[in-house]
Amino acid sequence: MYETILVPTDGSDSANRAVEHAFELANRYDASVHAMYCVETHRYGEPALSSTELVLDRLEDSGAEMLQEIHERADERGIKCTWDVCHGRPWEEAREKAAEYNADLIVIGFQGQSHSRPGKVGSVAERILRTADQPVLTV
């Protein structure tokens, strides 16, 4: 049923549950997982040698560490997992990555780190739900 599952993550508890769910689906359907982390450059702009550049570098490094950990967890379970860090708007990048990797499903956390509306779908998840060409599962 699924061959490639995309999992956008920001390291939140909800995103971590989404990763675990994606792993379960990957095991069930012998699918691969592609994990992604997006540095939200629209919040800061694309800098040129400034303190903003240092912030973005730290975010990118943190995202890469998180994705490497996800990759190692997948490897321990025998799941093929690729990952990448990108820059931009998370919902737009998730759509692009889903198309690039021919994802059959996007699994995303219900709310991310910056959620401010308890009990409501987060803004990134909501935009992906509205605009993705693939089925989207929120966890």
Secondary structure, 3 states (H helix, E strand, C coil): CCCEEEEECCCCHHHHHHHHHHHHHHHHHCCEEEEEEEECHHHHCCCCCCHHHHHHHHHHHHHHHHHHHHHHHHHHCCCCEEEEEEECCHHHHHHHHHHHCCCCEEEECCCCCCCCCCCCCCHHHHHHHHHCCCCEEEC
